[in-house]
């Protein structure tokens, strides 16, 4: 695995352009033309995610890079703004917008005034109706939490609590399902999504990341509410558990998936951040068994909707239970995902240069399997 990780990093170095970005893969745009091109500077698909991932490899000792990451970070925000298309951009989100770019720039190359700009983005996003981690406040809360961890400055804790209060204020009891659900409004359409990327599980993950900033009673209410929602919305059969993309849709029907973004892998990984409790533990183990039974994803190797992302659920369960079987399963998925990277490169004649859909996220996951590290590759230390 170590050699494969180094090969992915070396491939990323070769593809790095003088403009400070990487060419996007056609599959990220739903295109079949391998020469689609285009660039992005965000975390999910673009340069910010790639630079952060390379720095993570460097800090972990899994690979070296000749790219001047500090210099690249210093120019990242300006490059992002120069490619924005008003009135829809810049967007505030951490994975798809300005907050993520600013956080990576701060991690790589702190600049005077940059933290003030980031703080303004976080606070301005507190009541975003998206209510999920890519665009909404749960995502920018992660930026505030990471900056508080790095600096100890109370202004970041205050910003995190402000967003947390807004997010919790929108977590309402649904009489039909007998549990608390969020309603996300994305592209003008409402939905009650359950997964890690656009819904309930990701929001809980973000809240749990800042438990130390909340009073004990609020923490307990989140744990009880999240457990009830997970139990009420799960579809359990034969010792296996999955969750529909949105409430009201059965597994096996429209929208049912088994990916980190939607379905058991992301729900298991996100809710493993909560304190241990018998009912929740049993459900998460059943979700993990479903991920194993389903096997590696034919869709690809990456984190968001690929084999590596599904394997993160195993790492989370290993950290939660200490049972070595989950680490063994995680490593099995890592080997398969690295082989998928090779096959994908042969098919398209090039690498896939993004953190959350491409090769570098797979490399990070593989290294975490070597180390037994359950952390989500998403700009934070937890």
C-alpha positions in Angstrom: 0.0 0.0 0.0 2.8 2.4 0.8 4.2 2.2 -2.8 0.8 2.8 -4.2 0.3 5.9 -2.0 3.6 7.3 -3.1 2.7 6.7 -6.8 -0.6 8.6 -6.4 1.2 11.6 -4.9 3.9 11.5 -7.6 1.1 11.5 -10.3 -0.5 14.5 -8.6 2.8 16.3 -8.7 3.2 15.7 -12.4 -0.3 17.0 -13.1 0.0 20.2 -11.1 -0.4 23.2 -13.4 1.4 26.6 -13.3 -2.0 28.2 -12.5 -1.9 26.4 -9.1 -4.6 23.9 -9.8 -5.3 20.5 -11.3 -7.3 19.6 -14.4 -10.7 18.2 -13.4 -11.7 14.7 -14.4 -14.5 14.3 -17.0 -16.4 12.0 -14.6 -16.7 14.8 -12.1 -18.9 16.6 -14.6 -20.7 13.5 -15.8 -18.9 13.6 -19.1 -17.4 10.8 -21.0 -14.8 12.9 -22.8 -11.4 12.4 -21.1 -10.3 15.8 -22.3 -13.1 17.7 -20.7 -10.7 19.9 -18.7 -11.7 22.8 -16.4 -10.3 23.6 -13.0 -11.7 24.1 -9.5 -10.2 25.6 -6.4 -12.6 24.2 -3.7 -12.0 21.4 -1.3 -14.4 18.7 -2.7 -13.1 18.7 -6.3 -10.4 21.3 -6.5 -7.0 22.7 -5.6 -7.8 23.3 -1.9 -8.6 19.7 -1.3 -5.6 18.5 -3.2 -3.2 20.8 -1.4 -4.6 19.9 1.9 -4.4 16.2 1.1 -0.7 16.5 0.0 0.1 18.4 3.2 -1.6 15.6 5.2 0.5 13.0 3.4 3.6 15.1 4.1 2.8 15.5 7.8 1.9 11.9 8.2 5.2 10.7 6.5 3.3 8.7 3.9 4.8 10.5 0.9 7.0 13.5 0.0 6.1 16.3 -2.3 8.2 18.9 -4.2 5.2 21.3 -4.5 5.8 24.5 -2.4 2.6 24.0 -0.4 3.1 27.3 1.5 3.4 29.3 -1.7 0.4 27.5 -3.2 -1.7 28.2 -0.1 -0.8 31.9 -0.1 -2.3 32.3 -3.6 -5.3 29.9 -3.1 -8.0 32.4 -2.1 -7.2 34.9 -4.8 -7.2 32.2 -7.4 -10.6 31.0 -6.1 -12.1 34.4 -6.3 -10.8 35.0 -9.8 -12.7 31.9 -11.0 -16.0 32.7 -9.3 -19.1 33.5 -11.3 -21.4 36.1 -9.7 -24.1 36.2 -8.5 -24.0 32.6 -7.3 -20.4 32.7 -6.2 -18.4 32.9 -4.0 -20.3 30.3 -2.0 -19.8 30.1 1.8 -19.5 26.3 2.2 -16.5 24.5 3.5 -16.3 21.7 0.9 -17.7 23.5 -2.1 -17.0 27.2 -1.3 -15.0 30.0 0.2 -14.8 28.7 3.8 -12.9 25.6 2.8 -10.5 27.6 0.6 -9.8 30.0 3.4 -9.2 27.3 5.9 -6.8 25.4 3.7 -4.9 28.7 3.0 -4.7 29.3 6.7 -3.4 25.8 7.4 -0.8 26.1 4.7 0.2 29.8 4.7 -1.3 32.0 7.4 -1.8 35.6 6.1 -2.7 38.8 7.9 -6.5 39.3 7.9 -7.3 35.9 6.4 -8.8 34.6 9.7 -11.0 37.7 9.9 -12.4 36.9 6.5 -12.9 33.3 7.4 -14.7 34.2 10.6 -17.0 36.5 8.6 -17.9 33.7 6.2 -18.6 31.3 9.1 -20.9 33.8 10.8 -22.6 34.8 7.6 -23.4 31.2 6.9 -25.1 30.4 10.3 -28.6 30.4 8.9 -28.0 28.9 5.5 -31.2 27.0 4.5 -29.1 24.2 3.1 -28.7 22.7 6.6 -26.0 20.2 5.6 -22.2 20.0 5.6 -21.2 20.9 2.0 -22.9 24.3 1.7 -24.6 24.9 5.0 -23.7 25.9 8.6 -22.9 22.3 9.7 -19.9 22.5 7.3 -18.7 26.0 8.2 -19.0 24.9 11.9 -16.2 22.5 11.1 -14.0 25.4 10.1 -14.8 27.3 13.3 -14.1 24.2 15.4 -10.8 23.6 13.7 -9.7 27.2 14.1 -10.6 27.1 17.7 -8.6 23.9 18.2 -5.6 25.6 16.5 -5.8 29.0 18.1 -7.7 28.6 21.3 -9.4 32.0 20.5 -12.9 32.3 22.0 -14.2 34.1 18.9 -14.1 30.8 17.1 -16.0 29.0 19.9 -18.6 31.8 19.8 -19.0 31.5 16.1 -19.4 27.7 16.4 -22.0 28.0 19.1 -23.9 30.6 17.1 -24.2 28.2 14.1 -24.9 25.2 16.4 -27.8 27.1 18.0 -29.2 27.9 14.5 -28.8 24.3 13.3 -30.4 22.8 16.5 -33.2 25.3 16.2 -34.2 23.7 12.9 -34.1 20.1 14.2 -37.8 19.5 14.6 -39.9 16.5 15.8 -41.6 14.7 12.9 -44.9 13.2 14.0 -45.0 10.6 11.3 -41.6 9.1 12.1 -41.5 9.9 15.8 -38.1 11.5 15.7 -36.3 14.7 15.0 -35.4 15.6 11.4 -33.9 18.5 9.5 -35.4 19.8 6.3 -32.8 20.9 3.8 -33.5 23.4 1.0 -31.1 22.9 -1.8 -31.6 24.5 -5.2 -35.0 25.7 -4.0 -36.2 22.2 -3.3 -37.0 20.9 0.3 -36.0 17.5 1.4 -35.4 15.5 4.6 -32.1 13.8 3.8 -30.5 11.2 6.2 -27.0 10.7 4.9 -23.6 12.1 5.7 -23.2 14.5 2.8 -26.5 16.4 2.6 -28.4 15.4 5.7 -29.0 14.2 9.3 -25.8 12.1 9.8 -23.4 14.8 8.6 -25.1 17.4 10.8 -24.7 15.1 13.9 -21.1 14.6 13.0 -20.5 18.4 12.9 -22.3 18.9 16.3 -20.4 16.0 17.9 -17.1 17.6 16.8 -17.8 20.5 19.1 -19.3 18.7 22.0 -16.7 20.2 24.3 -18.2 23.7 23.5 -21.7 22.7 24.6 -23.3 22.2 28.0 -23.8 18.7 29.2 -27.6 18.8 28.9 -27.4 19.9 25.2 -25.0 17.1 24.5 -27.3 14.6 26.0 -30.3 15.9 24.1 -28.3 15.5 20.8 -27.2 12.0 21.6 -30.8 10.9 22.5 -32.3 12.7 19.5 -29.7 11.3 17.1 -30.1 7.7 18.4 -33.9 7.9 18.1 -33.7 9.2 14.5 -31.2 6.6 13.5 -33.4 3.8 14.9 -36.6 5.2 13.6 -35.4 5.6 10.0 -33.2 2.5 9.6 -34.4 -0.5 7.6 -33.1 -3.6 9.4 -33.4 -7.1 8.0 -31.4 -10.3 8.7 -28.9 -8.5 11.0 -28.1 -5.8 8.3 -29.1 -2.2 8.4 -29.3 0.6 5.9 -30.9 4.0 5.6 -32.8 5.5 2.7 -31.5 8.6 1.1 -34.5 10.6 2.4 -37.3 9.7 4.8 -40.2 7.9 3.3 -38.2 5.9 0.8 -37.5 2.2 1.5 -34.1 0.7 0.9 -34.2 -1.0 -2.4 -36.5 1.7 -3.8 -35.8 5.0 -5.5 -32.8 6.7 -3.9 -31.5 3.8 -1.9 -27.7 3.7 -1.9 -24.8 2.2 0.1 -22.2 4.9 -0.1 -20.5 7.3 2.2 -22.6 10.2 0.9 -25.9 8.4 1.2 -26.6 5.2 3.1 -25.1 3.0 5.8 -21.3 3.8 5.3 -21.7 7.5 6.0 -24.4 7.1 8.7 -22.2 4.5 10.5 -19.1 6.7 10.2 -20.8 9.9 11.3 -22.8 8.4 14.3 -19.7 6.5 15.5 -18.6 9.9 16.8 -21.4 9.7 19.5 -20.8 8.1 22.9 -21.4 4.4 23.2 -24.9 3.2 23.9 -26.2 -0.4 23.5 -29.1 0.3 21.0 -27.0 2.6 18.9 -24.0 0.2 18.9 -26.1 -2.7 17.7 -27.5 -0.6 14.9 -24.1 0.7 13.8 -22.7 -2.8 13.8 -25.6 -4.0 11.6 -24.8 -1.1 9.2 -21.2 -2.1 9.1 -22.2 -5.7 8.3 -24.3 -4.4 5.4 -21.3 -2.4 4.0 -19.2 -5.6 4.2 -21.8 -7.8 2.6 -22.4 -5.2 -0.2 -18.6 -5.3 -1.0 -16.5 -2.8 -2.8 -18.3 -0.3 -5.0 -18.2 -0.7 -8.8 -18.6 3.1 -9.1 -15.0 3.7 -8.3 -12.3 4.1 -5.6 -12.9 7.5 -4.0 -14.3 8.8 -0.7 -17.7 10.3 -1.5 -19.2 7.4 -3.5 -16.5 4.9 -3.8 -14.8 1.9 -2.1 -12.5 4.0 0.1 -15.4 6.1 1.5 -17.3 2.9 2.4 -14.2 1.6 4.1 -14.2 4.6 6.5 -17.2 3.0 8.2 -14.9 0.0 9.1 -12.3 2.3 10.6 -14.9 4.1 12.6 -16.2 0.8 14.0 -12.7 -0.4 14.8 -12.1 2.8 16.8 -15.5 2.5 18.5 -15.2 -1.2 19.4 -11.5 -2.2 19.3 -12.5 -5.3 17.3 -9.7 -6.1 14.9 -12.1 -7.6 12.3 -13.1 -4.0 11.3 -9.5 -3.0 10.7 -9.0 -6.1 8.6 -12.0 -5.3 6.6 -10.9 -1.7 6.2 -7.5 -2.8 4.8 -9.2 -5.3 2.4 -11.2 -2.4 1.0 -8.1 -0.2 0.8 -6.3 -2.8 -1.3 -9.3 -3.1 -3.6 -9.6 0.7 -3.9 -6.0 1.1 -4.8 -6.4 -1.5 -7.6 -9.4 0.5 -8.8 -7.3 3.6 -9.0 -4.8 1.8 -11.3 -7.6 0.4 -13.5 -9.2 3.8 -13.8 -5.9 5.4 -14.8 -5.4 2.8 -17.5 -8.9 3.3 -18.8 -8.7 7.1 -19.0 -4.9 7.6 -19.5 -4.7 10.0 -16.6 -5.2 10.2 -12.8 -8.2 11.6 -11.0 -7.0 14.7 -9.2 -9.5 15.5 -6.4 -9.7 14.8 -2.7 -13.3 13.6 -2.4 -13.9 11.8 -5.7 -10.4 11.0 -6.9 -7.1 9.3 -6.2 -5.7 11.3 -3.4 -8.6 10.7 -1.1 -8.1 7.0 -1.7 -4.4 7.3 -0.8 -5.2 9.1 2.4 -7.7 6.3 3.3 -5.1 3.6 2.6 -2.6 5.3 4.9 -5.2 5.6 7.6 -5.7 1.8 7.2 -2.0 1.3 7.9 -2.2 3.5 10.9 -5.7 2.4 12.1 -6.8 6.1 12.0 -10.6 6.6 11.8 -10.5 10.4 11.1 -12.6 11.8 8.2 -10.3 13.3 5.6 -12.0 16.7 5.8 -9.8 19.4 7.1 -10.1 18.6 10.8 -8.1 16.7 13.4 -10.9 14.5 14.8 
